[in-house]
Amino acid sequence: MRSAYIEQMAELNAVLGQMCELAGTAMERSTQALLQADLTVAEEVIGAHEQLTVLSTRAEERAFALLALQAPVAGDLRAIVSGFQIVADIERMGALALHVAKIARRRHPAKALPEEVNGYFAEMGRLAVTMATNAREVLNTQNPEDALKLQDDDDALDDLHRHLFTVLMDREWKHGVAAAVDVTLLGRYYERFSDHAVLIGRRVVFQATGQTPEQFTEV
C-alpha cells in the first residue's frame, strides 16, 4: 500500500512538473511577443493555453484517485492537499502568461512597451522562466533546500518591479496614461507569476518534510 502511494504521488508531481514547464514556456513566448510586437507568437501562446487546462484536469484526477484509493492520513493527506494547491498555483501562472500575450496582441502592430522599459521586462521574463523551470525541478526531486531557493529569484524580480515604478513616476515620462497602465499591469503579471512559483516551493517543502518552510529552516 505504501509503495503504491509513493508511486502515485510521484506521478502526480510529474504531471505538475509538466504544467510548470508549459507555464514557463508560455511566459517565455509571451515575453517574446511583448518585446517584439510579434502577433504570431502571441496567438500561439493563446492557442496553446488549452494544453495547460488538460494537464490541470489530469493532475486533479490523480490527486482525487490518491484520496479515494489510498485512504491517506496525517502527513500523506496534507501532501495530497498541497498537490491540489499547486495545481491552482500553476493554473494561475499560465493565466498570467496568457494575460501578457493578450496585451501584446491587443497593442499590435504597435509595441505595448516604451523602449526604456524593455530591459526591465526582458529580465523579469528571464527570471520568471527560470523560476518555472526550478519549480518543475523541485517538484520532481522534492528537495526542500532547492525549493527554498526560489525565493532568491523572486526577490530579484521584486527589485526590478520596484525600480520599474521609478521610471513610471519620472517627470520625463512622455508616453501617456495608456502606456503607463499597460506597464503597471504587465509588471504586476510578472510579479504574481513569480509569487506563485515561490508558493510552489513552499508547498514542496511541506510535502517533503511535513514542516512549513519556517519550521524547516529552524531545524
N, C-alpha and C positions, 0 to 999 in steps of 0.2 A: 504493500500500500504506500509506504513512504517513498520508495523508488519511483512509483508511478506519479506521485505528487511532484517530486523534484523534476522529472522529465517533462511533465506538462507545464510546470512553471517556467522551465527553460524555453519551451516552445512559445509560451505567451510573451516572454521577454524578447524572443527573437522577432516576433511579429511587431512588437513595439519598436524594436530597433529599426526594422524596415520602414516603419512610419516616420521615425526620426530622419532617416535618410531621405525620404520623399519630401519632408518639410524643409530640410536643409537645401535640397536641390531646387525646390520651389523658390526659396528665398534668394538663392544664388542667381537663378534665372530672372527673378523679378527685379533684382538689383541691376542686372544687365539691361533689362528692358527700360528701367527707370533712368539709368545714366546715359543710355544711347538712344532713347526715344524709339525703341525697337518694337513696333506693333506686333510683328510676327511672334517674337519671343513672349510678349505679354499674353497674346492669345493662346500660345502653347501652355503657359502656366495655368491659365484659367481653365483650359480644356482638360488638363491633367489632374485637376483637383479631385475628380471623382475617384481616382486611384486611392487616395488617402481615405476617402469615405469607405471604400470597400475593405481596406485593411482595418479600419476602425471597427467595423462590424465584425470582422473575423476575430479581432482581439477581444472584443466584448463577449463573443460566443465562447472563446476559450476560457475566459475568466468565469463565466457562468457555469461552464462544464466543471471547472475546478470546485466551485461551490457545491454543485449538485452531486458530483460523483466521489469527491474526496472527503467530504464532511470535515473540512478543516476547522481547527480550534486555535485559540490563542494567537501565537506568532504567525502561523500559516494563514489564518484568516485575515490578519492585519496586512500581510504581504499581498494577498489577493485584492483586498480593498485598495491598496496602493496602486495595484495594476489598473483598476478602473480609473483612478485619479490620473494616472499617467496617460491613459487614452485621451482623457479630456484635455490635458496639457498639450499633447501633440496635435490634437484636432485644432486647438486654438493657434498653435504655431503655424499650421497650414493655412488657417483662415487669415492670419496676419500677413503672410507672404502673398496670399491672394489679394488682399487689400492693396498692397504695393503695386502688383501687376495691374489692377484695375485703375489706379491713379495714372500709371504710365499710359494705359490705353485711352483714358479719358482726355488726357492732355495732348495726345498725338494729333498732328505731327510735331507740335512743339515739345520741348523738353519741360518736364514738370519742375525741374530744379534749376535755379540760377547757378552759374558757373562757380561762384565762390563757395558753394556748399557741397559741390560734388565730392571733394576729398573726404568730407565727414561721412557721407553716405557710402562711399566705396569702402571705407574702413569699418563702418558699422555693419555693412553687409558681410565683409570678410569675417568679422568676429562672430556674427550670428551664425554663419555657416559652420565655422569651427565649433561653436557650442553645440549645434545639432549633431555634428559628427562625433563629438566627445560624449554627448548624451547617449548616442547609439552604442558606443564602446562600453560605457559603464553599465548599460542595460544587459549587455552580453556577458561582461566579466563579473558584474556585481562587486566591483572593487570600491569600497566606501571612501578610501583616500582619494582616488581619482574622481569620484563623484563630487567630493567637496571642492575640487579644483575648478569646477565650472563657475564658481563664484568669482574667480580671478578675472576671467574674460568678461563676466558681467560687470565687474567694477570698471574695467577699461571702457566698455561700451557706454556705461552710465556717464563716465567722464566726458566722452565725446558728445553725448546728448546734452550735457550741461553747457559745454562750450558752444554748441550749436546755437543756443539761445543768446549768447553774446553777439553773434552775427545778426540775429533777428532784431535785437534791441539796439543795434548800432544806428546812429543817426544817418549813416551813409547808405542804409538800406533803401534801394530805389526800385524794388520790383513789385511793389503794391501789396494789397491785402490778400488777394487770391493766392499769390505765390507764398506769402507768409503762412497762410492757413495750410497749404499743401506741405510745406516744410515741417510745420508743427505736427501735423497728423502723421506724416511719414516717420519723423523722429520717434514718435510715440509707438508706432508699429514695431520698429526695430527694438526699442527698449522692452516692450512687452514680450516680444519673441524671446529675447534673452532671459527675461524673468521666468518664463515657463521652462526654459532649459534648466535653470537653477533649481526650480521646483522638482523637476525630474531627478536631478542629482540628490536632492534631499530625500525624495521618496525611495531612491535606490539604497541610500544609507539605511533607511528604516527596514527595507526589505532584507538587506544583507545582514544586519546586526540586531534588529529588533529595538534599536535605540533611535532617538531623534539625533540630528547632527550635533546639537548642543551637548547631549549626553555622551555621544561617541567621542567628541573632542576632549571631554573632561577626563576620559579614562587614561 
